[in-house]
Amino acid sequence: MARGGTYSVIGYGGTVTVPSVALIGEEKSIKANLVGSSSDLYELIELHAAGRIQLRSETHRLSDINAVLDKLRAGEVTGRAVLVPD
């Protein structure tokens, strides 16, 4: 991330670990929100299409929903958890 840049987190999952000196010294910031706006979604799709970011998802059977919810609550889902019919 460039000096003065912003790291955006949209949705749940994963962990962000950054030494505070890295944020302060280079005037970087972390911004987080639950869903994001439609313009955030458009920008996300554009960044992915350009190969600048990697989208992460996990696919689970619908019958495993309780186990998936347990993983989500424990912070063990990185990206999106997608449920598909059995």
Secondary structure in CASP SS format (residue, H / E / C, confidence):
PFRMAT SS
TARGET T0000
AUTHOR 0000-0000-0000
METHOD secondary structure of the structure
MODEL  1
M C 1.00
A C 1.00
R C 1.00
G C 1.00
G C 1.00
T E 1.00
Y E 1.00
S E 1.00
V E 1.00
I E 1.00
G C 1.00
Y C 1.00
G C 1.00
G C 1.00
T C 1.00
V C 1.00
T C 1.00
V C 1.00
P C 1.00
S H 1.00
V H 1.00
A H 1.00
L H 1.00
I H 1.00
G H 1.00
E C 1.00
E C 1.00
K C 1.00
S E 1.00
I E 1.00
K E 1.00
A E 1.00
N E 1.00
L C 1.00
V C 1.00
G C 1.00
S C 1.00
S H 1.00
S H 1.00
D H 1.00
L H 1.00
Y H 1.00
E H 1.00
L H 1.00
I H 1.00
E H 1.00
L H 1.00
H H 1.00
A H 1.00
A C 1.00
G C 1.00
R C 1.00
I C 1.00
Q C 1.00
L C 1.00
R C 1.00
S E 1.00
E E 1.00
T E 1.00
H E 1.00
R E 1.00
L H 1.00
S H 1.00
D H 1.00
I H 1.00
N H 1.00
A H 1.00
V H 1.00
L H 1.00
D H 1.00
K H 1.00
L H 1.00
R H 1.00
A C 1.00
G C 1.00
E C 1.00
V C 1.00
T C 1.00
G C 1.00
R E 1.00
A E 1.00
V E 1.00
L E 1.00
V E 1.00
P C 1.00
D C 1.00
END
